[in-house]
Amino acid sequence: MCSLTNCPRIKQKLLVSIVAYNAQKTIRDVVSRVPASLADSYEVEVLIIDDASSDSTFEVSHRFSQEYTGPFSVRVLFNPTNQGYGGNQKIGYHYAIQNGFDFVALIHGDG
């Protein structure tokens, strides 16, 4: 058991939710602009949700998530049916609740 003075600090969890629709040209730049310094204060995950794009947003995002070497984990989801902007947000918030995130920052996939 620890007291307030000798417990290791536990970071709160921050989900950076990126709603993306036809964002193949911008998605890499958008993720790259998330400040790496957030990892100093938070446990950060970036979630890209492709909303049934007609371009290669999912493929570009997935490839980026595998190549990314920054301080965050990057996860990519795909909606097979377009949910619209609000529906895509709801999926991100549901993901945050189900995975115990304390905060959500919402970013548009087009920057």
Residue, then its C-alpha position, 0 to 999 in steps of 0.5 A: m500500500c502507498s501513501l500520497t507521498n510515496c505512490p508512483r504517479i499514474k498518468q491519466k489516459l488521453l484518446v486523440s480521436i481522429v474522424a476521417y473521411n477521404a483524408q488519404k492526403t492529410i491523415r499522416d500530417v494530422v497524426s504527426r502534428v499531435p505533440a509528442s510532449l503529451a506523452d510526458s503527462y498522459e498515456v496517449e492513444v491515437l484512434i483514426i476512424d475511417d468513415a467509409s471513405s471512397d479513397s485510400t484513407f484506411e489503407v494509408s492510415h493502417r500503413f502509417s500505424q504500422e510504421y509510426t515510431g512516435p510515443f503513442s499507440v495508433r489504432v485504425l478502425f473502419n466503418p463499412t457504412n458511412q456514419g456521418y460526422g456525428g456517428n463517427q464521433k459517437i464511435g470514438y466516444h464509445y471506444a473511449i468509454q469502453n477502454g477507460f480513457d479520462f479525456v478525448a481530444l477530437i481532431h478532423g482528419d483533414g487537419 
